[in-house]
């Protein structure tokens, strides 16, 4: 009886993960290698020290992604540019290896905070920069709020995240409707997403924020939910303000060369370079 119950639970969990994958974070052309939960190229080199970019960068993945799938293009690009990059996969449920960000937001935030503590200890860094995609934006802002991360963060880059509006405005209510009420206990993330207080983020004036969104994001829309209230330390960037005809989907926000330049400009404003409009990116 117990084994049968566990089997049903595993099946239910898998079904909900599939719904999450379909409704919240479509992953374009993901290969089997993407699902291998290993650091992406260039990441987690604990001996890395950079004179050009002495502040380490932590990359935080989104829902159903992992450190490899989300960052396998940005991580090596940052490494080549002289950054020390660190990644981790959080929020993995039993039986679903390679799919992160499915546990409660509180659990994933706690795991992120633990990893950040390791990064600071092993690198000796007093400050860190963060780049978060989709749910990753929520997690890094939650780290600031609940774990005193504002003392350690220098710059925060949010890609296609819901940072200023309720989950309803970000289309999350549509996701929850796909999960039967009797099965939501098998979906730890669902309860977290339904908690509106999760998105009550504070602007810490000692941190520089860059919020990057796309008007063709099929998951987080309208793009205004990705923007913070105007302030001297906040830059809200719409991809189409640079490239009016460019289509960049949700998953592509962490892989587009055009967005990559925007990220790098945010991480090092002193060496800002022109943003060149590339071809349309898949959704």
C-alpha positions in Angstrom: 0.0 0.0 0.0 2.8 2.4 0.9 4.7 1.6 -2.2 1.6 2.2 -4.3 1.0 5.5 -2.6 4.6 6.6 -3.2 4.2 5.6 -6.9 1.1 7.7 -7.3 2.8 10.6 -5.6 5.8 10.3 -8.0 3.5 10.1 -11.0 1.5 13.1 -9.8 4.7 15.1 -9.2 5.9 14.3 -12.6 2.6 15.3 -14.2 2.7 18.7 -12.4 6.4 19.2 -13.4 5.4 18.6 -17.0 2.6 21.2 -16.6 5.1 23.7 -15.1 7.5 23.0 -17.9 4.8 23.6 -20.5 3.1 26.6 -19.0 5.8 28.5 -17.2 9.2 28.0 -18.8 9.4 26.5 -22.2 12.9 25.4 -23.0 13.9 25.8 -26.6 15.9 23.0 -28.2 17.0 21.6 -24.9 19.3 18.6 -25.3 20.0 15.7 -23.0 23.3 17.4 -22.1 21.4 20.4 -20.9 19.7 18.2 -18.3 23.0 17.1 -16.8 23.2 19.1 -13.6 26.8 20.3 -13.7 28.3 23.8 -13.6 28.3 25.4 -17.1 31.6 26.0 -18.9 33.7 28.5 -16.9 31.7 28.4 -13.7 32.8 27.4 -10.2 36.5 27.8 -10.7 37.3 28.4 -7.0 40.9 29.5 -7.8 39.6 32.4 -10.0 40.7 35.9 -9.0 40.2 38.8 -11.4 41.9 42.1 -11.4 39.6 43.4 -14.1 36.4 42.2 -12.4 37.2 41.5 -8.7 33.6 41.0 -7.7 32.4 37.5 -8.3 29.1 36.9 -10.2 26.5 34.4 -9.0 24.0 33.2 -11.7 20.6 32.1 -10.5 18.5 29.9 -12.8 14.8 29.9 -13.4 11.9 27.4 -13.0 12.4 23.9 -14.5 16.0 24.9 -15.5 19.3 24.0 -13.9 22.7 25.8 -13.7 23.9 24.1 -16.9 20.8 24.6 -19.1 20.2 28.2 -18.1 23.8 29.5 -18.2 25.7 27.4 -20.7 26.1 30.4 -23.0 26.4 33.3 -20.6 28.8 31.7 -18.2 31.6 31.1 -20.7 31.1 34.5 -22.2 31.5 36.2 -18.8 34.5 34.0 -18.0 36.2 35.0 -21.3 35.5 38.6 -20.3 37.5 38.1 -17.1 34.7 37.5 -14.6 34.7 34.8 -11.9 31.3 33.0 -12.2 29.5 30.7 -9.8 26.4 28.7 -10.3 24.2 26.2 -8.4 21.0 24.3 -9.0 18.3 24.8 -6.3 14.8 23.6 -5.7 15.1 20.1 -7.2 12.4 17.6 -6.3 13.0 13.9 -5.7 12.8 11.9 -8.9 13.2 14.9 -11.2 17.0 15.4 -11.6 18.0 18.2 -13.9 14.8 20.2 -13.2 15.4 22.9 -10.6 13.2 25.6 -9.2 10.3 23.3 -8.5 10.4 23.3 -4.7 9.0 26.1 -2.5 10.5 29.5 -3.0 11.5 29.5 0.6 13.4 26.3 0.2 15.1 27.4 -3.0 16.0 30.7 -1.4 17.6 29.0 1.6 19.6 26.8 -0.7 20.8 29.8 -2.7 21.8 31.6 0.5 23.8 28.6 1.6 25.6 28.5 -1.7 26.3 32.2 -1.6 27.9 31.8 1.8 30.2 29.1 0.4 31.2 31.4 -2.5 32.0 34.2 -0.2 34.0 32.0 2.1 36.0 30.2 -0.6 36.7 33.4 -2.6 37.2 35.8 0.3 34.8 38.2 -1.5 33.0 40.9 0.6 30.6 41.7 -2.2 28.9 39.8 -5.0 27.0 40.6 -8.2 23.9 38.5 -9.1 22.2 37.7 -12.4 18.8 35.9 -12.1 16.5 34.7 -14.8 12.8 34.3 -14.3 12.3 32.7 -10.9 16.0 33.3 -10.4 15.2 37.0 -10.1 12.6 36.2 -7.3 15.1 34.0 -5.5 18.0 36.6 -5.5 15.6 39.4 -4.3 14.3 37.0 -1.6 17.9 36.3 -0.6 18.4 40.1 -0.1 15.1 40.3 1.9 15.4 37.2 4.2 19.1 36.4 4.5 20.7 39.8 4.9 22.0 39.6 1.3 21.7 43.3 0.9 24.9 43.7 2.9 26.8 41.6 0.4 25.2 42.5 -3.0 26.7 45.2 -5.2 24.7 44.8 -8.4 21.5 42.8 -9.2 20.5 42.0 -12.8 17.0 40.6 -13.2 16.1 38.9 -16.5 12.4 38.4 -17.3 11.4 38.2 -13.6 8.2 39.2 -11.8 9.7 41.8 -9.5 7.0 44.5 -9.0 3.6 42.8 -9.5 1.4 40.1 -8.1 1.7 36.6 -9.6 -1.6 37.1 -11.4 -0.2 39.9 -13.5 2.7 37.7 -14.5 0.4 35.0 -15.7 1.0 32.6 -12.8 -2.7 32.3 -12.0 -3.1 30.5 -15.4 -0.4 28.1 -14.3 -2.1 27.3 -11.0 -5.4 26.6 -12.7 -3.7 23.8 -14.6 -2.9 22.0 -11.3 -5.9 20.3 -9.7 -6.4 21.5 -6.1 -6.2 18.0 -4.8 -2.7 17.7 -6.3 -1.2 21.0 -5.2 0.2 19.4 -2.1 2.5 17.5 -4.6 3.6 20.8 -6.1 5.5 22.7 -3.5 6.2 25.6 -5.8 2.5 26.2 -6.5 1.7 27.4 -2.9 4.7 29.7 -3.0 3.7 31.3 -6.3 0.2 31.9 -4.9 1.6 33.9 -2.0 1.4 37.6 -3.1 3.6 38.7 -0.2 6.5 36.9 -1.9 6.7 39.7 -4.4 6.9 42.6 -1.9 10.5 43.5 -2.6 12.4 46.4 -1.1 14.8 48.6 -3.0 18.1 48.7 -1.1 19.8 52.0 -2.0 23.3 50.6 -1.7 22.6 48.2 -4.6 22.5 48.9 -8.3 19.6 47.2 -10.1 19.1 46.4 -13.8 15.8 44.9 -14.8 15.8 43.6 -18.4 12.5 42.5 -20.1 11.2 41.7 -23.6 7.8 42.7 -25.0 7.8 39.3 -26.8 8.2 37.3 -23.6 5.5 34.7 -23.8 5.6 33.9 -20.1 6.3 37.0 -18.1 4.1 39.7 -19.5 3.4 42.6 -19.7 7.0 43.6 -19.4 6.2 46.2 -16.8 5.9 43.4 -14.2 9.7 43.0 -14.6 10.4 46.6 -13.8 11.0 48.2 -10.4 9.8 51.7 -9.4 12.0 54.4 -10.9 14.9 55.3 -8.6 18.5 56.6 -9.0 19.8 53.1 -8.5 17.3 51.4 -10.8 17.6 50.9 -14.6 14.6 49.3 -16.4 15.6 48.1 -19.8 13.2 46.8 -22.5 15.0 44.9 -25.2 12.8 46.4 -27.9 13.9 49.9 -26.8 17.2 49.1 -28.4 15.9 46.7 -31.1 12.3 47.5 -31.9 11.8 44.5 -34.3 13.7 41.9 -32.3 11.7 39.0 -30.9 13.2 37.5 -27.7 11.3 34.8 -25.9 11.4 33.9 -22.2 14.1 31.2 -22.4 16.2 33.1 -24.9 16.6 36.0 -22.4 19.5 34.2 -20.8 21.0 33.1 -24.1 20.6 36.0 -26.6 23.9 37.8 -27.5 21.9 41.1 -27.6 20.7 40.6 -24.0 24.1 39.4 -23.0 25.6 42.8 -23.9 22.9 44.5 -21.8 23.9 42.2 -18.9 27.5 42.9 -19.2 26.9 46.7 -19.5 24.9 46.4 -16.2 27.7 44.4 -14.5 30.3 46.9 -15.5 28.8 50.3 -16.5 32.3 51.9 -16.7 33.1 49.8 -19.8 29.6 49.9 -21.4 29.6 49.0 -25.1 26.9 49.5 -27.8 24.1 47.0 -28.0 23.9 45.4 -31.4 20.6 44.0 -32.5 21.0 40.3 -33.5 18.6 37.9 -35.2 15.3 36.9 -33.6 15.8 34.4 -30.8 13.5 31.4 -30.4 11.0 31.4 -27.7 
